[in-house]
Amino acid sequence: MTPPIILSRRELYDLVWSKPMRDVAADLGISDVGLSKVCERHRVPRPELGYWNKIKAGKKVKQTLFVETDDPSVNRVEVRGGLSQVPEAARQIIEKARAARKTVEQRRDQPAPAPATEPVAEPHKVISRTAKMLRKGPPDRNGGVRAFGEGLCGVDVAAARVERAISFLDALARTLEKNGLALVARGQAMGVTPGADEAVFALKERTRQEKHSPTGAELAAEEQRQKKLARTHGTVSPWLSSLDGRAYPEFDTIYTGEFVFQIEGYSDGVRRKWADGKTQTVERLLDDIVVGIIALLAARKQGREEREARQRECSNGAGPLPSDGRNGKKSG
């Protein structure tokens, strides 16, 4: 376990005004969102959005003054990096990737560009059936199309974003391949199984529920349905009406356009979810996603090997096998 980083408020203030928040956060082993929360908790002012771009453009900027406080709980800043609980094998992979990223200028403070939507002419062979299913499948009443079943990747997106989904899956399969991993279509999801360990993951588009506004035709159809029920059963109770199904749905499913990529199962502290945001897209995060998959596989391998070692010790008379904390099962 990595020990926490201890700073004073003044030291944290000097850090966040010395370089962009994302760079300070990377040095501390946390996210820029996490760093913002630390600053708020300890009353440390931080640069406004666009501050460093103004400096780069030669514009005049204003630095918020530091104000001392006598509260010892606020003055002592303890930062526990997101990697502090991560298994050593995974932590090394993530830290190596972060160090490599620092050599390339990152512009994540800029609005995310629109993802490419040009059709992929020849999708990777692993996702070709999924691409075919998404492209040919007629959208449902909410505008969604799906690719679930044998040999498919388990994708559910709006018809308007089918090409974006195919483009992402194609890039994912090829990037994994470059890193020695073969993507496998599992029907309800995707995954990689390089050995005794596996990572299963899915791509989906976020949705929300909205109250359905019936059209005139739907209202007329519902009125006719109610009359038919009344002729058959007499007075129609709400319970009886609901049994026969209304002429229109109570809610609509709205596809938001936001893609989410998530690895299933436990994570041992390793990040397993990436999503579109104000300044990022899953396409931009593809390299991070692949690093996350590799790191999670390393964490699971390390955990499995440690459980196997404990199992061997138990078999040699070293005592009862301890629980691994997952589902109450014994290790091994």
ABEGO torsion letter per residue (X at the ends): XBBBBBBBAAAAAAAAAABBAAAAAAAAGBBAAAAAAAAAAAGBBBBBBGAAAAAAAGBBBBBBBBBBBABAAAABBBBBBAAAABBAAAAAAAAAAAAAAAABBBBAABBBBBBBABBBABBBAAAAAAAAAAAABBBBAAGBBBBBEBGBAGBBBBAAAAAAAAAAAAAAAAAAAAAGBBBBBAGABBBBBABABBBBBBBBBBBBBBBBBBBAAAAAAAAAAAAAAAAAAEBBBAAAAAAAEBABBABBBBBAGBBBBBBBEBAGGBBABBBBBAABBAAAAAAAAAAAAAAAAAAAAAAAAAAAAAAAAAAAGAEBBBBAGBGGBBBX
